[in-house]
Structures are given as C-alpha cells and as structure tokens.
Amino acid sequence: MPKKTRKLPSFSANAWIAIFLALFLTSCARRPIAQVATPPVRICPADIFYMDMVLPPFEGRSWSDLAAYTKGLQMHIHTLNQDRAAIREFCSGE
C-alpha cells in the first residue's frame, strides 16, 4: 500500500490566508467612542422615608417602664434620625 503524503500549501495559499485573517480581524475593530461627562443621577426615596421620627407617647405604668422606654427607644430613634439626615443631605445635592 502506498504511503499517503500531504502536499504542503503553496506560498500563495499562505499569503491569501494571512491577508484574509488580517482583514477579518481588523473588520471587528471599533473606532474609539467619545466619552461624554454626565452628571450622576440621584434616586431618592419619597419624602416620608427621610422625615424625622416623632417620639411616641409614653404609655407605661411604672418607673421601670419609663427607664426602658427612655434607654431603648430614644437611642434607636436618635440613630434613625442620623441616618435620615444623611439621606436628606445626599438628596439635596450638597
């Protein structure tokens, strides 16, 4: 059985392949896009979400109820008001 030999492509075939690949790859290149400076978009919640909270009235019956109310609730509401002040500052654009 005779041995099959491969015929190497001629120089002109390699040249055509190189030209085709070069043109094919450069056709995908894009021109640089001009960068336009745009201001940031601020998306803010409704006004009710960053209004200060009002302290609810005390409805306890003893001094220990008053101590628990004062210690827990006022600190929590103070923290919420600080967070809401930060949101108001952000939404006002300052």
N, C-alpha and C positions, 0 to 999 in steps of 0.2 A: 504494500500500500504506500503510495507516495505521500511524503510529508507535506502538509499544507504550510505554505509560507504567507506571511502577511506582507502586503505591499504597503510601504510607508507612504503617507500622503506627500504629494509634491510640495515644493516651496510655495507655489501659487495658491494651493489649497490652504496652507497655514496662514498665508498673508490675508486671504479672504476671511478666514475665521477670526484673526486678530482685528481686522477692520470692523467686522460685524459686531464683535464683542465690545470694542471701544465705542462704537456708535450706539449700541444698545444700552450700555451702562450710562453714557452721558445723556441719553434722552430722558432719563429719570431724574436728572438733577433739576433742582428748582432755583429760581432766582431768589436772592435774599428778600425777605419781606420787611418793609419799613416798620420799625417799631414806633407805635403811637402811645404817648403817655396819656393814660386815662386816670381820672381821679378814682379813689376807692369808693365802692358802693357800700353805704351803711344801711344795714337792715336792722331796724329797731322794733321792739315789741310795742304793743299798744300801750297807751299812757297809763292804764290802770296797773300794769305789771311793774312799773317802777315808781309808783307813788309811795310815799312813806306810809307805813302801817300805823294805825291808831291803836293804842293800848286798850284792850277790852276791860270793862269794869270788873272790879274785884267782887267775887260772889262767895268767898269763903266764910266760915263761921268762927274760926279761931285764929289765934296769933300764929300758930304753926302753918295754917293755910296761907296766911299773909306772907310769911317768910319764904315759903316755897314759891309763891306767886312772884314775889319780888326777885328772888335769886334766879329762877329759871326763865321766866317769861320775858322779863326786861332785858336780860343779856341776849336772849335769842332775837328779840325784836331789834335791839341795837345792832346786832350783826347783820340782820336783813336790811336795815336801813343803810348801812355802809355799802352793802352790795348794790343796792338800788341807786345810791348816789354815784357809784362808779358807772352804772349803766346810763344814768342821766348825763354824766359828763361825756361819755362816749357818743351818745346820740346827739348831743348838742354840737359836737364837732370841735370842741376845744382841745 
